[in-house]
Amino acid sequence: MTSRSTKARLQLIAAGAALALAAACGGSSGGGGGDDKASAPGVTATTVTIGSHQPLTGPAAPGYSEIAPAAEAMFKYINESGGIHGRSIEYKYKDDGYNPANTVDVVKQLVLQDKVFAIFNGLGTPTHSKVTDYLNQARVPDLFVASGARLWDDPKKHPYTFGWQPDYLIEGKVLGKYIKDNLAGKKVGYLYQNDDFGKDGIAGLDSQLDAAQVVDKQPYETSQLSQPTGIAPQLSSLKAKGAEVVVSFSIPAATAVALLTNAKIGYKPQMVVSNVGSDPTTLTGLLGTFSKGAVGAALLNGIVTDRYLPAPSDTADPWITLFKKIHDKYIPSLPFDGNVEYGMAAAYTFAQALNAAGENPTRQSLVDAVEKGGFKGPGFTPFRFSEDSHAGYTGMLITTLDGKGGSTKLGDAFVTTNDPSAAIEPAPADAQGKPGDDAFLKP
């Protein structure tokens, strides 16, 4: 019997045949300059070339510009140990400035000119959403998008696209549960990026909180961050409505602007911030830059957030030990923070998928390997990868920032699905893997 995922692929092959031919994106032969071991575009006897779009400049660059160099460092470490089935992973990432129009240009360059095997960890909801149709019509694996939007979990429409981090609705549900259990009776307001990132987070929050408890919902545009008034109108509204708790689904620059604006207008709500915008090292640097050194990490004290990977400060965790070793060898000039950890962890999952795709991988065998699932890594919760699910991690745990660059766990991890009505349950104890579980990674 033909599976639903296979039927979707056949439909896409028929609909996108002309584009696939123009892009030279066949599945099982060609590419690699005629090498007889080139099983797919971007694959030679000795290398596999992959690509990505990243915000090396623009409003999302603070913090996020570290992710691709960190992923590349992980690939270099794996390459030095022999690579994957004897091939080195070559990683080409290009700047899109967090501008969707640039993203389209960059991704087409990577596919048509650089002839990459796959797109890996393309960053951003408003940016990557502009290229998912193109990549799927061209049958280019689109693995582990650096965004938690639910858009990436649509195997029927986009059989070549996969998420990686917990989606934002799941994150909203877990944060909402924390507020419901620990901040009952307090008036809640939302500050959120006005795209699928923010809207998915709000949907998760709304599934947990009584509508009467939510007194205001304020969207922001990333373009506001460079304007003189910033997002002061939104925060002034939240203050006027009496929001005692402000939940912020924001990129780091917006989080920093919000904290500085609150200080300026004398507003002191309990801040609850998405993992996306709460890395302490990144925020401390932004606060110092935006205030010209007048404030720093102290403004982070007491912020409630979440995480699904170990804290970079947790030196007892074997993954942190490994990531710090790689950091110090290849990218010592970058801070060792959550963004660096994110890049290395996602790169490790890609290496697992490539390893599982076989000795002579094709684009289809790579997709099949991810759908087969079974990957473990540094995350506290399992992946959901299967033929019917292209979502990533299934949950997270709650932490609070200490204002000194660190954080404290407020309990164990939870798992759920992006069904708003699905239960939120404790994560299984054996979800986290260990460095060395895969032969290609030597701690």
Secondary structure, DSSP 8 states (H G I E B T S, - for coil): ---HHHHHHHHHHHHTHHHHHHTT--SSS--GGG-TT--STTB-SSEEEEEEEE-SSSTTHHHHTTHHHHHHHHHHHHHHTTTBTTBEEEEEEEE-TT-HHHHHHHHHIIIIIS--SEEE--B-HHHHTTTHHHHHHTT--EES-BS--GGG--TTT-TTB---S--HHHHHHHHHHHHHHHSTT--EEEEEETTHHHHHHHHHHHTTS-GGGEEEEEEE-GGGGGSTTTTHHHHHHHHHTT-SEEEEE--HHHHHHHHHHHHHHT---EEEE-GGG--HHHHHHHHHHHTTTS--GGGGTT-EEEESS--TT-TTSHHHHHHHHHHHHH-TTS--SHHHHHHHHHHHHHHHHHHHT-SS--HHHHHHHHHH-----S-SS-B--SSS----B-EEEEEEE-SSS-EEE-S--EE--S-TTS--EE--TT----TTSSTT---
